[in-house]
Amino acid sequence: MQKSGQVWEELTPWIIGIIVLVLVVIFYGILSGKLSGMGDFVRNLFRFG
């Protein structure tokens, strides 16, 4: 059984990587001017019916 500290040591790089990936996508959307298009895509993706 792993201790709690070991679990966080393994999860921390993954959490940081996901946050950086999201920030890069948002930054790209701002620079390219396609951020509103991405918002529309996500809104339509979660629309049911």
Secondary structure, DSSP 8 states (H G I E B T S, - for coil): ---HHHHHHHHHHHHHHHHHHHHHHHHHHHHHT-HHHHHHHHHHHT---
